[in-house]
Amino acid sequence: MTELERNASKLTSLLEKVGEESSYQALCKMKDEDKIVYKDKLDYFKSVNENESNKNIRGKALEDLVNFLLEVSGGLFEVKCNVRTNTNELDQIIKISSKGKWLYAHKYLNERLGMFIGECKNYNKKVSVTYVGKFCSLLQTSDIKLGIMFSYHGVSGSGWKDGNGLIKKFYMCKEKEPERICIIEFTYDDFEKILNGNNLLQLIDDKIDALRFDTSLNNLISKHPAEDEMKNMKTE
């Protein structure tokens, strides 16, 4: 047995001993020094959205935050930014890294995470149904099953109306669930949840489940044990 095979065997045994949430927490853990940088980027992201009218500055703040989060989440992802194709420019193409490929192959990671697209839309209002529609078209032509819409305010509408409604209708276009294309959104609140101890992989899974079962994300998210500790640190 090679050293790689021995390490893989040890990792399998470890993951089998702990629950899925704990596994995700271990796989996607952010280093302490990265948390400090992440908080600075998040604070700046909030500041420019509250005080800056220049859309290019707001957009750059969001892209920097997203790229950093993906890069430091356990080293599981590789991020390519501003990729030009024959017809489009993609903000982020995210692929499983060499570190994550074994975990992905053994189904410890959601199958839609093999490759997905990130779209950053940092406007001073919610992302309109027009831009959601363009994102739907981009995913369809790219034959990719997951897209994440990153923004400050989120997507317009609720229920089956406007942007949120289009996301649900687009998901339902295919009869079989594995063939369906998921669009999920990440807002400032989600970035803050990660700062407070929630896990990126678990949030993605919960958002996909919320879309699949047409339920509120709040019904799927349980309180993280570190939340009270983080709140106490902020008040000190």
HELIX and SHEET records of a PDB file:
HELIX    1   1 GLU A    3  LYS A   17  1                                  15    
HELIX    2   2 GLU A   20  LEU A   27  1                                   8    
HELIX    3   3 ASP A   32  ASN A   51  1                                  20    
HELIX    4   4 LYS A   55  VAL A   72  1                                  18    
HELIX    5   5 SER A   98  ALA A  105  1                                   8    
HELIX    6   6 GLU A  111  GLY A  114  5                                   4    
HELIX    7   7 VAL A  129  SER A  142  1                                  14    
HELIX    8   8 ASP A  162  TYR A  171  1                                  10    
HELIX    9   9 GLU A  177  GLU A  179  5                                   3    
HELIX   10  10 TYR A  188  LEU A  195  1                                   8    
HELIX   11  11 LEU A  200  PHE A  213  1                                  14    
HELIX   12  12 LEU A  217  ASN A  219  5                                   3    
HELIX   13  13 GLU A  227  THR A  235  1                                   9    
SHEET    1   A 5 PHE A  77  ARG A  84  0                                        
SHEET    2   A 5 GLU A  89  ILE A  96 -1                                        
SHEET    3   A 5 MET A 115  CYS A 120 -1                                        
SHEET    4   A 5 LEU A 146  PHE A 150  1                                        
SHEET    5   A 5 CYS A 182  PHE A 186  1                                        
END                                                                             
